[in-house]
Amino acid sequence: MKYKRIVFKVGTSSLTHKDGSLSRSKVKAITQQLAMLHEADHELILVSSGAVAAGFGALGFKKRPTKIADKQASAAVGQGLLLEEYATNLLLRQIVSAQILLTQDDFVDKRRYKNAHQALSVLLNRGAIPIINENDSVVIDELKSGIMIRSVLR
């Protein structure tokens, strides 16, 4: 085994249908790949986008919203729905997953950074797959900035 820890980044387009809505079959395919790697004794961290895509339909939007508040509300709904898809599929293989929502502020404040790092370490040590997403429901920088995952992995 060349690498023990693998960070698996999944963008929104890898999780959605052409209309922008969440594709359960794509999520299932991704979780099957994760399960195979997990069963091969790799430590996995999933960095996943897709919360807005997972939530906008449930709020009655016909297409992906463009207004920031609409995106944030869609993300608030979608974060739970997306995690549920991942968790349900992983649990079929007896793999526990956990959600960690981060913002840029979590990397600036030393205490918050340390807390996130410690939680991530415990999850990995206990054999869980952390699923990290930017906390789009509270981010105010137009949902554009990506999370700085590298620094939390050190």
C-alpha positions in Angstrom: 0.0 0.0 0.0 1.7 3.2 -1.2 -0.6 5.6 0.5 -2.4 5.0 3.8 -4.5 8.2 3.8 -6.5 9.3 0.7 -8.4 12.5 0.3 -11.2 12.0 -2.1 -12.6 15.3 -3.6 -16.0 15.2 -5.2 -17.3 18.3 -7.0 -21.0 19.1 -7.6 -20.9 18.0 -11.3 -19.9 14.5 -10.2 -23.0 14.3 -8.0 -25.7 15.7 -10.2 -28.0 15.1 -13.1 -27.9 17.5 -16.1 -30.6 19.6 -14.5 -28.4 20.2 -11.5 -30.3 18.0 -9.1 -28.7 15.3 -6.9 -28.1 12.0 -8.6 -28.5 9.2 -6.0 -27.0 6.7 -8.4 -23.8 8.8 -8.7 -23.6 9.1 -4.9 -24.0 5.4 -4.6 -21.2 4.8 -7.1 -18.9 7.1 -5.2 -19.7 5.4 -1.9 -19.0 2.0 -3.4 -15.5 3.2 -4.4 -14.9 4.6 -1.0 -16.0 1.4 0.6 -13.6 -0.6 -1.5 -10.7 1.6 -0.4 -11.8 1.6 3.2 -12.0 -2.2 3.1 -8.4 -2.2 1.7 -7.4 -0.5 5.0 -7.0 3.1 3.7 -7.9 6.1 5.8 -10.3 8.1 3.8 -11.4 11.7 3.9 -14.2 12.8 1.6 -14.3 16.4 0.6 -17.7 16.9 -1.0 -19.5 19.7 -2.7 -23.1 19.4 -3.7 -25.2 20.7 -0.7 -26.9 23.4 -2.8 -27.7 20.9 -5.5 -29.0 18.4 -3.0 -31.4 21.0 -1.4 -32.8 23.3 -4.0 -35.5 21.0 -5.3 -36.7 20.2 -1.8 -37.4 23.9 -1.3 -39.4 24.1 -4.5 -36.9 25.8 -6.8 -37.2 24.5 -10.3 -33.5 25.1 -11.0 -30.4 26.0 -9.1 -30.9 29.4 -7.4 -28.7 32.3 -8.2 -29.4 34.6 -5.2 -27.1 34.1 -2.2 -29.8 33.7 0.4 -31.6 31.1 -1.8 -28.3 29.2 -2.2 -27.6 29.3 1.5 -31.1 28.1 2.3 -30.7 25.3 -0.3 -27.4 24.3 1.3 -29.0 24.2 4.7 -31.5 21.7 3.5 -29.1 19.9 1.2 -26.3 19.3 3.7 -28.5 16.9 5.6 -29.9 15.3 2.5 -26.4 14.8 1.0 -25.0 13.4 4.2 -27.9 11.0 4.5 -27.2 9.7 1.0 -23.5 9.1 1.8 -24.2 7.7 5.3 -27.0 5.3 4.1 -24.8 3.9 1.3 -21.7 3.5 3.6 -23.7 1.9 6.4 -24.7 -0.8 3.9 -21.1 -1.9 4.2 -20.9 -1.2 8.0 -18.8 1.9 7.5 -19.5 4.9 9.7 -19.3 8.4 8.3 -19.3 11.8 9.9 -20.0 15.4 8.7 -17.6 18.2 9.3 -18.7 21.6 8.1 -16.0 24.3 7.9 -15.6 27.9 6.9 -12.5 30.0 6.3 -12.9 31.3 9.9 -12.2 27.8 11.2 -8.7 28.0 9.8 -8.0 31.5 11.2 -9.0 30.9 14.8 -6.4 28.7 16.5 -8.9 27.1 18.9 -11.4 26.3 16.2 -8.6 24.9 14.0 -7.3 22.7 16.8 -10.8 21.4 17.6 -11.5 20.5 13.9 -8.1 18.8 13.6 -8.7 16.8 16.8 -12.2 15.7 15.7 -10.8 14.7 12.4 -8.0 12.7 14.0 -10.4 10.8 16.3 -12.7 10.0 13.4 -9.8 8.6 11.4 -8.5 6.7 14.3 -11.9 5.1 14.9 -12.2 4.0 11.3 -14.9 6.5 10.3 -14.9 8.4 7.0 -15.1 12.1 7.6 -17.1 14.0 5.0 -16.0 17.6 4.9 -18.0 20.4 3.2 -17.8 24.1 3.3 -20.6 25.3 5.6 -22.4 27.0 2.7 -25.5 27.9 4.8 -23.5 30.5 6.8 -20.7 31.5 4.3 -21.1 35.1 3.2 -18.4 35.2 0.5 -20.9 34.2 -2.2 -20.3 30.5 -1.8 -17.1 30.8 -3.9 -14.2 30.1 -1.7 -13.0 26.5 -1.3 -12.1 25.1 2.1 -8.4 24.8 2.9 -8.4 21.1 3.6 -4.6 20.7 3.4 -4.0 22.6 6.6 -6.5 20.6 8.7 -4.8 17.4 7.6 -1.4 18.3 9.1 
